[in-house]
Amino acid sequence: PPVMLVELLFQAACVSLFLSSGQGRVYPARKKPASFAVERRRVGPHVCFPGSGSGCCPGWMLSPGSGKCTLPLCSFGCGGGSCIAPNLCMCPDGEQGITCPEPPGTCGEYGCDLSCNHGGCQEVARVCPVGFSMAETSNGVRCTDIDECQSAACEGTCVNTEGGFACECGAGRELSADRRSCQDTDECQAMPCQHRCENSMGSYRCSCRPGYHLHGNRHSCV
């Protein structure tokens, strides 16, 4: 019987040692999640890899103010909008998408020039004067004169000018009020004849009252 008592005591000691050593192994395992939870509270809700890099999940970054993983990342940029979630933008027009379209440029295809006066400077669209077109050449962007006579509807002759065009009419005709069509010039308005004047298309003819005859200069009466 004393031998059996010794064996029982030995077995009890072994169980006690096993349990105590088992608790020793379990305790750190319980403590690690607790410290991880504290880390999550410290750096925000979107934490994936504490202790390596920023520790933020893909699509999130640290907020400069709080140091927490609360700022979303938009890989394609949001233009004039704002990033509200990973790769999700809120655009100025209220639409949402992975990016926002850039607003149309205020200076057009060829950029801006700087216009300055005594009140300050501002960017203005780089444009050509009326009657000129802008074209890219080997020496850069240049303004070239447009030949309006290619499309102008002149009744007479079209003359291209710098920045415009002019219509001209032949002898004995003059431009109408629309500056494009031609009308007969009434030469008799200038009273070229001594007695009588008869206007004709592109010309005129003088005549005299009874008792007179036309001088050789075709204008005076004798």
HELIX and SHEET records of a PDB file:
HELIX    1   1 PRO A    2  VAL A   43  1                                  42    
HELIX    2   2 GLU A  148  GLN A  150  5                                   3    
HELIX    3   3 GLU A  187  ALA A  190  5                                   4    
SHEET    1   A 2 TRP A  60  LEU A  62  0                                        
SHEET    2   A 2 CYS A  69  PRO A  72 -1                                        
SHEET    1   B 3 SER A  82  ALA A  85  0                                        
SHEET    2   B 3 LEU A  88  MET A  90 -1                                        
SHEET    3   B 3 GLN A  96  GLY A  97 -1                                        
SHEET    1   C 2 CYS A 112  ASN A 117  0                                        
SHEET    2   C 2 GLY A 120  ALA A 125 -1                                        
SHEET    1   D 2 PHE A 132  THR A 137  0                                        
SHEET    2   D 2 GLY A 140  ASP A 145 -1                                        
SHEET    1   E 2 THR A 157  THR A 161  0                                        
SHEET    2   E 2 GLY A 164  GLU A 168 -1                                        
SHEET    1   F 2 ARG A 173  LEU A 175  0                                        
SHEET    2   F 2 CYS A 182  ASP A 184 -1                                        
SHEET    1   G 2 ARG A 196  SER A 200  0                                        
SHEET    2   G 2 SER A 203  SER A 207 -1                                        
END                                                                             
